[in-house]
């Protein structure tokens, strides 16, 4: 690995040194920070019939890209007299709020002239005023591990972590001579493009594997394992026929739906050493698993006299709120006795009360495409989509005899585990590629590695 001829002390413990011919500065010295849209309501966004619609950069565009994509602008009502900050070519943008430190402070840059364009309210824009700083280089440097480490120290918050504007402005930056910045950007663009291409191909493979998994589940939980069985019309257009001996019944008649934690404040979740701490199942545990994992429980203060619903073995759980229809109504099931455990407030629990219904079969059926379609019709909301519990209880289920339910679960456990193992291997491949990409950026933009 090529190194620079000499280095100087950086004044930062986890960076130590940077090339002698580079300058050390701070973000506030090289540009100006500005805010996104203000004073907007839900009805101002994405109204196709509003003549005052203007494009804006959504949160996800910054989150997903190094360079801002014009393909993913959204629209907002901005009247001619409004005092809103417009974004310009070569402006950088920062995520100022996130659910984890990994994404906090993520930056992206606009490389094209796009006319009148605005920025969403959860982000900050940054306009470089120092002619010695190449915007694309600064964007790469801020994507490196050094600034992620410093930002993680500065973030504060609980359910979401927020980055204070004054702390962001104090972050140090290390600036090589301008031609060297351009050379570094050219090198990284080429290398990162190759890495991203490999990541995208692997992501596509994972997508196909997940589609295969869902298709397998959907076929078996609506048609059974016997291809020669007599069939009947299900009464649901996209289900088609089901085995003639299966029962059609609404979910609400198979058990009882109950709510998660109520009346909790942020302080109830932050008391690590509180004697009344009890485990609860977080939103992400349901989102990420078919079978609930004890490894990812979190803690909440629950007093002995509180009237809170406890979860039990074989309870099912539903995501009742989501940002898109793919995740709305996602179900998961607890398959172990875990003692006193509670459910987060964004979900609903469901306890089967019929002895001829196998909860694990019910969970698989709810994971299939059929029920995703049914649930997506019923969701309602704007920035988040919400599932009404009365509509969830009306969802039709197709129930075979108990022994057949158990056979189907055994078959699906075996087959989905094989697919999940392959998915896990591909996800690990992506993780390694992302780590390599991050390491490469960090080495080059901090001068540990010289681009020749």
ZIVENJO-V725296 format. One record per pair of residues at least 24 apart in sequence whose C-alpha atoms are under 7 Angstrom apart, sorted by sequence separation. I is the first residue (numbers start at 1). GAP is how many residues later the second one is. If there is no record, write none. Layout:
# ZIVENJO-V725296
I:GAP ; I:GAP
This chain:
# ZIVENJO-V725296
53:24 ; 54:24 ; 89:24 ; 277:24 ; 278:24 ; 313:24 ; 52:25 ; 53:25 ; 88:25 ; 97:25 ; 276:25 ; 277:25 ; 312:25 ; 321:25 ; 52:26 ; 96:26 ; 276:26 ; 320:26 ; 50:27 ; 52:27 ; 95:27 ; 96:27 ; 274:27 ; 276:27 ; 319:27 ; 320:27 ; 46:28 ; 95:28 ; 96:28 ; 319:28 ; 320:28 ; 46:29 ; 94:29 ; 95:29 ; 318:29 ; 319:29 ; 45:30 ; 46:30 ; 86:30 ; 87:30 ; 93:30 ; 94:30 ; 109:30 ; 269:30 ; 310:30 ; 311:30 ; 317:30 ; 318:30 ; 333:30 ; 45:31 ; 86:31 ; 87:31 ; 93:31 ; 94:31 ; 108:31 ; 269:31 ; 310:31 ; 311:31 ; 317:31 ; 318:31 ; 332:31 ; 44:32 ; 45:32 ; 86:32 ; 87:32 ; 93:32 ; 107:32 ; 268:32 ; 269:32 ; 310:32 ; 311:32 ; 317:32 ; 331:32 ; 44:33 ; 85:33 ; 92:33 ; 93:33 ; 268:33 ; 309:33 ; 316:33 ; 317:33 ; 91:34 ; 92:34 ; 315:34 ; 316:34 ; 91:35 ; 92:35 ; 107:35 ; 315:35 ; 316:35 ; 331:35 ; 91:36 ; 107:36 ; 315:36 ; 331:36 ; 106:37 ; 330:37 ; 68:40 ; 292:40 ; 67:41 ; 68:41 ; 291:41 ; 292:41 ; 66:42 ; 67:42 ; 68:42 ; 133:42 ; 290:42 ; 291:42 ; 292:42 ; 63:43 ; 65:43 ; 66:43 ; 67:43 ; 287:43 ; 289:43 ; 290:43 ; 291:43 ; 67:44 ; 134:44 ; 137:44 ; 291:44 ; 358:44 ; 361:44 ; 62:45 ; 90:45 ; 133:45 ; 286:45 ; 314:45 ; 357:45 ; 62:46 ; 105:46 ; 132:46 ; 286:46 ; 329:46 ; 356:46 ; 37:47 ; 92:47 ; 134:47 ; 261:47 ; 316:47 ; 358:47 ; 137:48 ; 358:48 ; 361:48 ; 36:49 ; 136:49 ; 260:49 ; 360:49 ; 35:50 ; 259:50 ; 101:51 ; 325:51 ; 105:58 ; 329:58 ; 99:60 ; 323:60 ; 56:61 ; 57:61 ; 58:61 ; 59:61 ; 99:61 ; 100:61 ; 280:61 ; 281:61 ; 282:61 ; 283:61 ; 323:61 ; 324:61 ; 55:62 ; 56:62 ; 57:62 ; 58:62 ; 98:62 ; 99:62 ; 279:62 ; 280:62 ; 281:62 ; 282:62 ; 322:62 ; 323:62 ; 54:63 ; 55:63 ; 56:63 ; 57:63 ; 59:63 ; 97:63 ; 98:63 ; 278:63 ; 279:63 ; 280:63 ; 281:63 ; 283:63 ; 321:63 ; 322:63 ; 56:64 ; 97:64 ; 98:64 ; 280:64 ; 321:64 ; 322:64 ; 97:65 ; 321:65 ; 96:66 ; 97:66 ; 320:66 ; 321:66 ; 96:67 ; 320:67 ; 37:81 ; 261:81 ; 36:82 ; 37:82 ; 260:82 ; 261:82 ; 36:83 ; 37:83 ; 38:83 ; 260:83 ; 261:83 ; 262:83 ; 36:84 ; 37:84 ; 260:84 ; 261:84 ; 36:85 ; 260:85 ; 36:87 ; 260:87 ; 35:88 ; 36:88 ; 259:88 ; 260:88 ; 35:89 ; 259:89 ; 34:90 ; 35:90 ; 258:90 ; 259:90 ; 33:91 ; 34:91 ; 257:91 ; 258:91 ; 33:92 ; 34:92 ; 257:92 ; 258:92 ; 33:93 ; 257:93 ; 32:94 ; 33:94 ; 256:94 ; 257:94 ; 31:95 ; 32:95 ; 255:95 ; 256:95 ; 31:96 ; 32:96 ; 255:96 ; 256:96 ; 31:97 ; 255:97 ; 30:98 ; 31:98 ; 254:98 ; 255:98 ; 30:99 ; 31:99 ; 254:99 ; 255:99 ; 30:100 ; 254:100 ; 239:131 ; 238:132 ; 28:141 ; 252:141 ; 27:142 ; 28:142 ; 251:142 ; 252:142 ; 26:143 ; 27:143 ; 250:143 ; 251:143 ; 26:144 ; 27:144 ; 221:144 ; 250:144 ; 251:144 ; 26:145 ; 27:145 ; 250:145 ; 251:145 ; 26:146 ; 27:146 ; 250:146 ; 251:146 ; 25:147 ; 26:147 ; 217:147 ; 218:147 ; 249:147 ; 250:147 ; 24:148 ; 25:148 ; 248:148 ; 249:148 ; 24:149 ; 25:149 ; 248:149 ; 249:149 ; 24:150 ; 218:150 ; 248:150 ; 23:151 ; 24:151 ; 217:151 ; 218:151 ; 247:151 ; 248:151 ; 22:152 ; 23:152 ; 218:152 ; 246:152 ; 247:152 ; 22:153 ; 23:153 ; 246:153 ; 247:153 ; 22:154 ; 214:154 ; 246:154 ; 21:155 ; 22:155 ; 214:155 ; 245:155 ; 222:176 ; 217:195 ; 213:203 ; 213:206 ; 209:210 ; 209:214 ; 206:217 ; 206:220 ; 202:224 ; 202:228 ; 199:231 ; 199:234 ; 195:238 ; 195:242 ; 192:245 ; 188:253 ; 184:267 ; 174:272 ; 145:293 ; 144:294 ; 146:296 ; 144:297 ; 145:297 ; 144:298 ; 140:301 ; 141:304 ; 18:428 ; 19:428 ; 18:429 ; 3:445 ; 3:446 ; 4:446 ; 2:447 ; 3:447 ; 1:448 ; 2:448
